[in-house]
């Protein structure tokens, strides 16, 4: 497919500088109609005035879809249930946001009769892979246009100059130092002074979380109830998934929960330095993991921990719509059948402290674990067990 074959493009649109500039660039270079699509996955105020901005940029229309419920149910929850954490710290907030956006971008392209899809990801990052692998998996017939790999714009100032030249309404300035990505799960920060990993982030950079040192001096208790691995209530009050995460974001943010400063390995081969704020997600991960410790047997927990590493890589590297993820999800889902119960937590100055857990499916037996007198465990039985368990060590020592 050549440029002349492209008549209609669906652009993943945020209203920021890059995607605002992409609209006239596509029209100028491809001579095509541009439909802007924005997925509402919890950006909040970023959605204000978006339609007017898209139309003034030259788009024929803006389509906004509220995907918050689907985002939590089908992307956040499976990743959390898998225990996936990328490179020990990152809770994957941007990584699993891209496939849901790209999925609906494909659906809109099919409904609108578009021949192509486009995104504003740069040629240096991970997002280009996440978008394009989803396009390939769901509709390989669509042409993919990645302007950052084609145009002559090389800097933020170049983009601002292009916008001014084409009378595109943008509020960006060259002084804006951070690149941010926001959704219901997290807020990420990159660029600016963070490009030197020795630099300490400036406090006014953080938007979701209070500094732990100025957070309340008194711990706050929260009890999270789960049913089959799904959070269903806070402190005895039932909420939907979106509301639960919203409440936990507010609570965690007040207490300075969920700040992560990370040097990570990008898929394209370079390291990058970013700061993430994931207050509600940090609380949920902690509670869910704690409940699993009560109801899952040793071997299943070990298997889940191994799968968690592969799952995190899979999500980070944009391979959401793959048979492997479906197979891993099937295993993880089977482990969640008994993950029902409550976890009691204290939130205090950046810390999530577990102070209680209970479940009707608990494998913990007080009569077995007690240090007091019991009648169900014969301690003499341990002698034979230790002899057999240590036999390889004994043989090795005798040979030496």
C-alpha angles and dihedrals in degrees: 000000000000130000090265090057092060111092103155130025131189110213124200096233131194100165092241126128098275099048092040089057093044092063097066091035091058092047092048098045102033100027089224141136113259122212114190120215126193123186113211102219095152107297091139114188092017087080094059114114092359098134094053091048093050094049093047088052089058104264118144091222145343121232117197122188125191101226100160096113093046090045093057097038101043105027113020098040098049090049092049093045088052089053089231116175120165116229094345097296118039117095092199099242096155095033098064093036093068099060094053090049092047092046093057091041088060092047091052092047089054093046093047096044093242122166097205147029128210139193138189099230116130126238091247102059144069098249094076088061094046093051097043099044087054091050090050093047096048104033117000091179093072116096113236118220117193106180095190088065093048113032131077095237106117105165145029091258090053089054092048090050091050091050092050092047091054094039093243113166108239130151095201122122132192088247095066098111106187133065108213138189118194133187140140091284104045153338119237129199127199137160131030114067089351089075085081104061091204091065118098112230114252113249094234088061091074115087106168104038136053119228107266091233092060096037116112115297091223123072118239122218123221128178116203120196122204132194116196090341095310121114109237108166147018120215090344095309116116118225138168119260096261093050093046091054091045092052092047091049089055094046095044093045093054090053097044094250124160108025113149127181107194142175103202138181112246119214091242091065107261131101121241134191119225141161121219132194112202107156102158093036093053090053093047094049091051094048095044093048091050093052090049089055088061100047108029124080122238098258094048091050090051092049090049092050090054093047090048091068093051092044092053092051091047093052095042092050095053098251096130097127097056134116089241093062090050091051092048090048090053091056094044092048090054090055092055097063093097098032091111125128143066136294123199117210139180118215112207132160099323095327131110105204120192111218103164146007135181138172138172085230096051116148090199113110116194091196089058098042099042121119088207126084115300139176101203101067124057106205091199088069088071091069095069092042092054092048092056095039091052097042095102090053091049092050091048091051093049092051092050 
